[in-house]
Amino acid sequence: MEARGGSGVWVSFGFRFGEAATVELQPQALDEDGLVLGVRPSWSFVGIRRAEAVGAASHEPSRSPSSESPPVPVATSSHMPPVASRRSPPRVLLLRQGAPGWVSPLPADCLDVLPSETHLLLLRKSALESWSLDSAEGDAEPQPVWRRPLLPEEAVGAGEPILPLVPGGYVLPRPPFFEPLPPALRARSLALGHEHAVLLVTAGTVFAWGSGRHGQLGHGDLEGHAEPQPVEALQGLPQEQVAAGGWHSASISETGDLYVWGWNESGQLALPSKSAAEEEMLVPEASREPNLEDRARPGRNPFRAAFISIQAFPALLDLPQEAEVSKISCGSRHTAAVTRKLPLLLQGKYGQLGHRDRVSSDRPKRVCYFVEHSLYVTEVVCGPWTTYVQAVDRKESDLP
């Protein structure tokens, strides 16, 4: 998933893949200049969309602190697309997690990118392309492994990348790269999970298809569907946003209600999870950070209800303080939500929740870092085991 923002600084926390794989419990700044508009993380890579800056110098990618040459360490694959020149500063960059200083600028006409472990799916001004990340030596002149030209009327403006939705269907950063959608579906947004997809159409109806073995389709069973099927439990409840995690899904209604469904093995749905409860009980009580539900209901037993491993129907989540949700994102096994009152993160075990520990939780908890630093969260996007958050100073926000 990608979050789009305007002003504000992005920070990240959670597991870092790569040669220097670590768990970061403290937020790490993603940009210092406020030019990042959106992020698209995969397991090892992060696609970065940047805003226009005044002067080319503001576009210069970061230099590697440990490299004398070249100034921009790029992927060594001969299959990678030619990078942007310094006279044509890149709007889209590729970063590698766990490799500080590893920055690869993408072509100057690249408007957006979907990275995976094997391919980069690029949205360029006149075509969609997929490039292999295989580092093996190849042809002297690199070529994309897949390409779909865009007709003049299909060209996308620089201000509104819409990946994975494209004219006629949607794209994936792995074969077959393109899948058609029925013309009758007027798509508004699309979220891709590991094995499923969740679509929101303009009327506010939610469709889901793909693997359903963990209930992630919300159809009330564990069956898979090759074609988009409406999530009947949400019929008559217009939705505003959708998100897809590894094997779970979520949506926000027009009134700010949060619905969740799918796999809850790690408590990612904020429903009672056996593994999360057992892990929490191993933490000394004095070391536990109070969550918002416990403050509202003192003396509450962690083993508060029957454990739920799979939630095959959408469940309306009862958030603390009746908070209205404005943003939602799902990682492999965690979920992040932004409410109009508080930034909340729901579950995770690799520090991706920003709670300064690695303890899983199946209850919503406020991320104290942003409150302590007087920051207002405007966007959130989850990678598989990481979380990226955009925040602005509360004094500069529109909050009263």
C-alpha positions, 0 to 999 in steps of 0.5 A: 500500500502507498500513502500519499501526503503533502507536507510533514516528515516520514519516520519508520520503525520495525524490522529491517531486512537486508545485510544488516537486518535489525529491529528498530524500536525507535522511529527512524527518519525517512526524510529530512526535507519533507519532500517525500509524498509516498512510500511503497515498501516490500520485504527488502525494498522501499519505493519513494515518491518525492515532490518537486523541489526548487533547484536540482540540488534538493533532488540529489540522492543521499551519498553512501557514507561508506562508499567513495564511488560512485556517489549513488550506489545503485543496483548492480543488475544489468536488467535494471532500467537506466537511471535518471541523469543529474540534469533530470532529477528523479521523482522516484527512488528505490531504497534497500532496507538494512543497507544505509546509503543504498539509493537507486534513482529511477528514470526521470519519467517514472511516476510510481513504482511497486517493488517486490523481491524479484521485480520492479513494476514502474509506471512511466508516462507512456508505458507500464514496465516490469524490470527484473532485479536479478543481478546476473549479467545479461544483455549490454542494453537492459530491457524490461521483462514486460511492457504495456504501452499506455494510450494517450488517453490513458496517460497518468499525470504526475500528480496522481499515481494510482498503482496498482490500478491501471486502465483496464485492470491492475498490475502486480510486481510479479508475473503475470504483472497485469490482471484485467478487471470487469468493465462494470466495476468502477474501481476507486482503490485496490489493495493487494495482500500476499494471496488476495485482493480487496477492491473498493468501487465508486459506490462504496461497495467492497469486492474481494478475491483470491485465496480465502484459506484464512478468511481474508476475503470476508465471504464467511467461508475459507473458499477462494474465488478467481473473480471479484465477489462482493463482501455481502456483510458490508452491503448497505454500509458504504466504505471509504478505504480498504486495506489488505495485509498478508492474510487479513483485510480491513476497511473504513466506512464513510462514518469512520467505523473500522471493519476487520476480517481474516487471519488473527493468529498474531492479534492483527485484527485486534480480536482475542488472540491466544498467541498474543495473550500468552506472549503478553503474560510473559512480560512482567506486569510492571513493564507493561505499557497500559493500553487504552482499553485497560484504562477504560476498564480497570482490572480487565483479564487479558484472557477476556474472551474466546480466542479468534484465529480466523474471522471469516466475516467483517467484524466492527471493531470497538475502538477506545473512546469511540474513535473515528478512523481516518486511515488504515493500513495492513502489514503481514501480521500487523495493522495500523490505524490513524484516528481523528483523536489518536494515532493507534497501532494494533499488533506486531512482534518486530517493533513495527508498532512503535511501542518500544518493545517487541511484544505482540498485542491484540488490543489497540494501543496509542503510539506515545512517541507522536504524543510526546513529540507533539506530532499529528499523524496524517498518513500511515503505510505498513510494509510486511514487518515495518510501519511508515508514518507521516506526521506534522507538528501539531502547531502547523496542523489544522487541529484546534 
